[in-house]
Amino acid sequence: MTDRLVFAFVFLATLGAGVMAGFFFTFSNTVMQALGRIQVPAGIQAMQAINITVLNPFFFAAFFGTALLGILLCVLYLLGLVPSGGIWLLAGGIAYVMGTFLVTVIFNVPMNEALAKIDPASTQGAELWRDYLSRWVMWNHVRALTSLAALASYAMALVQRL
């Protein structure tokens, strides 16, 4: 594997982790706080619309692409194909895949699917929304922090390559 190709993979993983860290931070710090301050049916409807809108090629490229790069960089490190900064690549890949990708799949997506099925004006909707706001945001904090950890790890790998 050429050094330039590994550099390109690390650079793209760094950018992807940064984009996702910013995305999740914005939700935790702003979007979900705002949705929690408005009437319950409006908050639910807004989040339902967000959950549909986020399913687009740009989000998929950043979210899934960063996970694939994280796995690839871990494999390259384990095969001894990374000349320097490899342990940072392993740390970044594990942080992103375990703490961002898998947390999304295991926790946030099922909560989003449950929210999609609920009537925003119902009593069940209000009950689900209260739980959703606390649990979803907690797991989103995890995604923001682990994306940031991946970003920092990939940046350290790049610094070691200089």
C-alpha positions in Angstrom: 0.0 0.0 0.0 1.5 3.3 -1.0 2.2 5.9 1.6 0.2 8.5 -0.4 -2.8 6.3 -0.5 -2.7 5.7 3.3 -2.3 9.5 3.8 -5.3 10.1 1.6 -7.4 7.6 3.6 -6.3 9.2 6.9 -7.0 12.7 5.6 -10.5 11.7 4.4 -11.2 9.9 7.7 -10.1 13.0 9.6 -12.4 15.2 7.6 -15.3 12.8 7.9 -14.9 12.4 11.7 -14.8 16.2 11.9 -17.9 16.7 9.9 -19.8 14.1 12.0 -18.5 15.5 15.3 -19.8 18.9 14.3 -23.1 17.4 13.1 -23.7 15.6 16.4 -22.5 18.5 18.5 -24.9 20.8 16.8 -27.8 18.5 17.6 -26.8 18.0 21.2 -26.1 21.7 21.8 -28.7 23.4 19.7 -31.3 21.4 17.7 -32.5 19.1 20.4 -32.5 21.9 23.0 -34.8 24.0 20.7 -37.1 21.1 19.9 -37.5 20.5 23.7 -38.7 24.1 24.2 -41.6 24.0 21.8 -45.0 22.3 22.0 -44.6 18.5 22.1 -46.5 17.8 18.8 -44.5 20.4 17.0 -41.2 19.0 18.4 -42.2 15.5 17.4 -43.2 16.6 13.9 -40.0 18.6 13.4 -37.8 15.6 14.5 -39.8 13.3 12.3 -39.1 15.6 9.4 -35.4 15.8 10.3 -35.1 12.1 10.5 -36.4 11.8 6.9 -34.3 14.7 5.6 -31.1 13.4 7.0 -31.3 10.3 4.8 -29.5 11.8 1.9 -26.3 11.1 -0.1 -24.2 13.7 1.7 -24.9 12.4 5.1 -24.5 8.8 4.0 -21.1 9.6 2.4 -19.8 11.3 5.6 -21.4 8.8 8.1 -20.8 5.5 6.3 -17.7 6.6 4.5 -15.9 7.5 7.7 -16.9 4.2 9.2 -15.5 2.3 6.2 -12.3 4.3 6.3 -12.0 3.6 10.1 -12.3 -0.1 9.5 -9.9 0.0 6.6 -7.3 2.0 8.6 -7.6 -0.5 11.5 -7.0 -3.4 9.2 -4.0 -1.7 7.5 -2.5 -1.0 11.0 -3.1 -4.6 12.1 -1.5 -5.9 8.9 1.6 -3.7 9.5 1.0 -1.6 6.4 1.0 1.8 8.1 4.5 3.3 8.4 3.9 5.7 11.3 1.0 6.9 13.6 -0.7 3.5 13.4 -1.8 3.3 17.0 -3.6 6.6 16.5 -5.4 5.1 13.4 -6.5 2.1 15.5 -7.7 4.4 18.3 -9.6 6.6 15.8 -11.2 3.7 14.0 -12.3 2.0 17.2 -13.7 5.3 18.5 -15.7 6.1 15.4 -16.9 2.6 14.6 -17.8 1.6 18.1 -18.8 4.9 19.6 -20.4 6.7 16.6 -21.5 4.1 14.0 -22.6 1.3 16.3 -24.2 3.6 18.9 -26.2 5.1 16.0 -27.3 1.7 14.7 -28.1 0.2 18.2 -29.6 3.2 20.0 -30.5 6.2 17.9 -31.9 4.6 14.8 -34.4 2.4 16.8 -35.6 5.4 18.7 -36.0 7.4 15.5 -38.0 4.5 14.0 -40.3 4.4 17.1 -40.8 8.2 16.8 -41.7 7.9 13.1 -44.6 5.6 14.0 -46.1 7.8 16.7 -49.0 10.3 16.4 -47.4 13.6 17.5 -50.7 14.7 19.1 -51.3 11.5 21.1 -50.7 10.9 24.8 -48.3 8.1 23.8 -46.5 10.6 21.6 -46.0 12.9 24.6 -44.7 10.1 26.7 -42.4 8.8 24.0 -41.1 12.4 23.4 -40.1 12.9 27.0 -38.1 9.7 27.0 -36.8 10.3 23.5 -35.4 13.8 24.4 -33.3 12.5 27.3 -32.2 9.1 26.0 -31.6 10.1 22.3 -29.6 13.2 23.4 -27.5 11.2 25.8 -26.5 8.7 23.1 -26.0 11.7 20.7 -23.5 13.1 23.2 -21.7 9.8 23.0 -21.6 10.1 19.2 -20.4 13.7 19.3 -17.6 12.8 21.8 -16.5 9.7 20.0 -16.5 11.4 16.6 -14.3 14.1 18.2 -12.0 11.5 19.7 -11.7 9.9 16.2 -10.9 13.3 14.7 -8.2 14.0 17.3 -6.7 10.5 16.8 -6.6 10.8 13.1 -5.1 14.3 13.4 -2.4 12.9 15.7 -1.7 10.2 13.1 -1.3 12.9 10.5 1.0 14.9 12.8 3.2 11.9 13.3 3.6 11.5 9.6 5.1 15.0 9.2 
